[in-house]
Amino acid sequence: MEDKERMLCKIRERFGGKRPVFVIPDVPFLGNPRMKDIVSHMNARLLYGERLLQRHVNSFVVAAMLLPNFLERLEDDCLVITPGDRSDVIVACLSVISSLSMPNISGIMLTGGLIPEPAIKKLIQGYSDMIPIISVKENTFPAAVRVNNIHPVISPNDKEKIELALEVFESHVDEELLLDIIIKKRPEIVTPKMFEYKLIEWAKRKLMTIVLPEGEDDRILRASEMITRKGAARIILLGEPEEIKKKAGLLGIALKGIDIINPEEFPGLEEYAEQYYELRKHKKTSRDMALDIMTDRNFFGTMMVYMGEADGMVSGAMHTTADTIRPAFQIIRTKPGFSIVSSIFFMCLKDRVLVYGDCAVNPDPNAQELAEIAISSAETAIQFGIEPRVAMLSYSTGESGKGKDVDKVKEATRIAKEMVRERGLKIELDGPMQYDAAIDPEVAKMKMPGSRVAGRATVFIFPDLDTGNNTYKAVQRSAGAIAIGPILQGLKRPVNDLSRGCQIKDVINTIAITAIQTQDLR
């Protein structure tokens, strides 16, 4: 830090303080190769460990010495370079992989074109998760020289390094000052990338604690590391600590700043069980049942939120939606003024972000429930910087149609407008209307002239789950929109559900959203 300030002072003196000066530090990780880079550069043959080729290599160790001396020289994220016939070194490396007290090595390079003997191959094949083992034709010394000369560029597909490079830039450059100098007019449109960036920035305003019950999942671990590094939330992982640390070591993930809790060994487990018993004894839940239920990670995580030891929970990467939200219904429950929990998706189109609700939870809401969904969705939109103009959707616009389905939406619109007036909310709301009238200004002029919502809606409320779920998926697939969600709303404390097919980016976005949801509650 002193060197940085001294450098800044010298540069400012040289330019007379007339120009803004920023110093961006060197971050070795950005210049270090990954195992896949080494495989490519060395034209190596991959023998094992394809799943972990993303591991980065911080240094290398040549195993040309006795095992005790070799083991002392190992460090985290190193590549072991050894002749392919050194079975003793290979077996030692396998022992290192299994040990929680040894550094996490990134891979093994076997030189001289030699590969492990059958007995060693059989030993390696017994590992479910194996670090990359590669074979090269060069002898050990020439191979080590070539590895030392690898200087990879950041690939457009390397999202982790791109994210880190952006974080380093943001941490050391006054972006607002720079933008004021080079940009005279800010764009009004919000692209998906801009919205995702804003989510992280909003989450960083106030550090909240998010509990993740699926601590052993690869995607959860990678997302936790990235969220922690960004300073967007404090993470608690639930699971067996040794298993999580072992998995993180294999994946090359740093767990610094992340807490790990095993519910079954938690000192306050009986207190949690007693609290659950008090909440559910009217449903004939016994104390023994409550204690058993509290060892379920989703119930335990939800109770952490209820007890104030976490601010929100994200689950669903390995569990069904019902597994994730049932504990929230039983423990956290709905906030005052709402009888149901509902959901929205943020639909990120090329030039805007829209809100769709409810597309995930309520199969066939009645008029009162539909009105509550509209108000909850509008409030969520406000929370995320979207001006709420709510369209109550139907197959009919205005007074043009008749039938019980249209009547339901008409009644829901009336109730919702009444709720807006009673609560003094600044929400534009209208309906019933068809989707084209809600989003297209030209259609709106013909079908619903004079409406303050038609043609410019930002929040779309679907009459039932069939319509909502199919519409969001149709827009996602046909229009290339990014769908972020489902985001649950209506609970006293935020709990959000992931898809079992979610990607790391989805987990990061959902954690950030959950953190933002809870900021206002604190």
Secondary structure, DSSP 8 states (H G I E B T S, - for coil): -HHHHHHHHHHHHHHTT-S--------HHHHS-BHHHHHHHHT-EEEE-GGGTT-B--EEEE--S-HHHHHHT--TTEEEEEETT-HHHHHHHHHHHH-SSS----EEEEETT----HHHHHHHHT-SS---EEE-SS-HHHHHHHHHT------TT-HHHHHHHHHHHHHHS-HHHHHHHH-SS------HHHHHHHHHHHHTTS--EEEES-TT-HHHHHHHHHHHHHTS-EEEEES-HHHHHHHHHHHT---TT-EEE-GGG-TTHHHHHHHHHHHHGGGT--HHHHHHHTTSHHHHHHHHHHTTS-SEEEE-SSS-HHHHHHHHHHHT-B-TT-S--EEEEEEE-SS-EEEEE-SSS-SS--HHHHHHHHHHHHHHHHHTT---EEEEE-SS-TTS--SHHHHHHHHHHHHHHHHHHHHT---EEEEEE-HHHHH-HHHHHHHSTT-SSTTS-SEEE-SSHHHHHHHHHHHHHHS--EEEEEEEESBSS-EEE--TT--HHHHHHHHHHHHHHHHHH-
